[in-house]
Amino acid sequence: MHIPKKFFSKASEGGFGFGLTSGVITTLGLIVGLSSGTDSKIAVVGGILTIAVADSFSDALGMHVSQESEDASSKSIWQSTISTLFSKLVFALTFLVPVLLLNLETAVWVSILWGLSVLGLFS
């Protein structure tokens, strides 16, 4: 997916891309694992919320430290950090919709299709 430059700087675009792909892949792994291991919708919802919040902060901090080591400008560092945080948070939370609205088995398949579609559109 092409992101117009007027909306994102190069740093923001990099953080957005990283957050999106990490959010999709991590959340899908969690959904498939927790659903097959527990068959509990509550466990899957709790896992998604945990990934959305805790892992988003973790990845954003990792992006921040990585950008600092490359001697990027302060503005660029914060753009990458914030875009990583919010893109991972938002895309991870989108997986709540099928889990909350459908039975768990169907929600897993819908989530897989959604995740592959998002990754396909982005790349």
Rosetta blueprint (number, residue, H / E / L):
1 M L
2 H L
3 I L
4 P L
5 K L
6 K L
7 F L
8 F L
9 S L
10 K H
11 A H
12 S H
13 E H
14 G H
15 G H
16 F H
17 G H
18 F H
19 G H
20 L H
21 T H
22 S H
23 G H
24 V H
25 I H
26 T H
27 T H
28 L H
29 G H
30 L H
31 I H
32 V H
33 G H
34 L H
35 S H
36 S H
37 G H
38 T H
39 D L
40 S L
41 K H
42 I H
43 A H
44 V H
45 V H
46 G H
47 G H
48 I H
49 L H
50 T H
51 I H
52 A H
53 V H
54 A H
55 D H
56 S H
57 F H
58 S H
59 D H
60 A H
61 L H
62 G H
63 M H
64 H H
65 V H
66 S H
67 Q H
68 E H
69 S H
70 E L
71 D L
72 A L
73 S L
74 S H
75 K H
76 S H
77 I H
78 W H
79 Q H
80 S H
81 T H
82 I H
83 S H
84 T H
85 L H
86 F H
87 S H
88 K H
89 L H
90 V H
91 F H
92 A H
93 L H
94 T L
95 F L
96 L H
97 V H
98 P H
99 V H
100 L H
101 L H
102 L L
103 N L
104 L H
105 E H
106 T H
107 A H
108 V H
109 W H
110 V H
111 S H
112 I H
113 L H
114 W H
115 G H
116 L H
117 S H
118 V H
119 L H
120 G H
121 L H
122 F H
123 S L
